Amino acid sequence: MRTNDGPRISRERRTVRAMIDLWCRGHHGTTSGSGLCPDCSALAAYADTRLERCCFGEEKPTCRDCPVHCYRPTEKELMREVMRWAGPRMLRAHPVLAIRHLLDGKKPVPSRPKREPAAR
């Protein structure tokens, strides 16, 4: 399994976590510093696992532009809702992360990487 821990993936983790945090506070009534509700914690853990295993690594495009659909349909739809709701609010709550995410979306989308042959 590939482990991604470079600056691009780390920033993507912070961005996704910030979006989920905004969503949870806005929809489930959690407060800043109290943590996420169980459902949002599970979504954040799932997103973190997907980022950890991303086949693009540091060349990862934004999820909207990604040619690989790594989320299960239920989580994909929920994350789409979270991002659609939290995205505009990110500019006020986390302006640097929001602008960097917008700039990441302007980069060319890499082609799907070839799978490395399994060691025998």
C-alpha positions in Angstrom: 0.0 0.0 0.0 1.2 3.5 -0.8 1.4 6.0 2.0 1.0 9.7 1.0 2.3 12.2 3.4 3.7 15.0 1.3 2.7 18.7 1.5 0.0 18.5 -1.2 -1.8 15.5 0.5 -1.3 17.1 4.0 -2.9 20.3 2.8 -5.8 18.3 1.1 -6.3 16.5 4.5 -6.5 19.9 6.3 -8.9 21.3 3.7 -11.3 18.3 3.8 -11.2 18.2 7.6 -12.0 22.0 7.7 -14.9 21.5 5.3 -16.3 18.6 7.3 -15.9 20.6 10.5 -17.9 23.5 9.0 -20.6 21.1 7.9 -20.8 19.4 11.2 -21.1 22.7 13.1 -23.7 24.0 10.6 -25.8 20.9 10.4 -25.2 18.9 13.6 -24.7 21.7 16.1 -21.2 20.8 17.2 -19.1 23.6 18.5 -15.5 24.6 17.6 -13.1 22.5 19.7 -15.7 19.9 20.7 -14.9 17.6 17.9 -17.1 16.1 15.2 -20.3 14.1 15.6 -19.9 10.3 15.1 -21.2 10.5 11.5 -18.8 13.3 10.5 -15.9 11.6 12.3 -16.5 8.5 10.2 -16.6 10.6 7.0 -13.4 12.3 7.9 -11.7 9.0 8.7 -12.9 7.6 5.4 -11.7 10.7 3.5 -8.3 10.4 5.2 -8.0 6.8 4.2 -8.8 7.6 0.6 -6.2 10.4 0.6 -3.6 8.0 2.1 -4.2 5.6 -0.7 -4.5 8.1 -3.5 -2.7 6.7 -6.6 -1.7 10.2 -7.7 0.2 11.1 -4.6 1.5 14.6 -4.7 0.2 15.1 -8.2 -3.4 14.6 -7.0 -6.0 16.7 -8.7 -9.0 18.0 -6.8 -11.6 15.3 -6.3 -14.1 17.0 -8.7 -11.5 16.7 -11.5 -10.1 13.3 -10.6 -10.4 10.5 -13.3 -10.3 7.8 -10.5 -13.5 7.5 -8.4 -12.2 6.1 -5.2 -15.1 7.0 -2.9 -18.0 4.5 -2.5 -21.3 6.0 -3.9 -22.8 6.9 -0.5 -19.7 8.6 0.8 -19.1 10.3 -2.6 -22.6 11.9 -2.5 -22.3 13.0 1.1 -18.8 14.5 0.5 -20.3 16.3 -2.6 -23.0 17.8 -0.3 -20.4 18.8 2.3 -18.1 20.4 -0.2 -21.0 22.2 -2.0 -22.2 23.7 1.4 -18.9 24.3 3.0 -17.0 25.5 0.0 -18.3 29.1 -0.1 -18.0 29.3 3.7 -14.3 28.3 3.5 -13.3 31.7 2.2 -14.3 33.3 5.4 -13.3 30.5 7.8 -10.1 29.3 6.2 -9.2 31.7 3.4 -5.7 30.4 2.7 -6.9 26.7 2.4 -9.8 27.8 0.3 -7.6 29.8 -2.2 -5.0 27.0 -2.3 -7.8 24.5 -3.1 -9.1 26.7 -5.9 -5.6 27.1 -7.3 -5.1 23.3 -7.1 -8.2 22.9 -9.2 -6.6 25.0 -12.0 -3.7 22.5 -12.4 -3.8 20.1 -15.3 -5.3 16.7 -14.5 -2.7 13.9 -14.7 -3.5 10.8 -16.5 -4.3 7.7 -14.4 -1.0 6.2 -13.2 -0.1 2.7 -14.4 -0.2 0.1 -11.7 3.1 -1.1 -10.5 3.6 -4.9 -11.0 3.3 -6.9 -7.9 6.5 -8.3 -6.4 6.8 -12.0 -6.7 
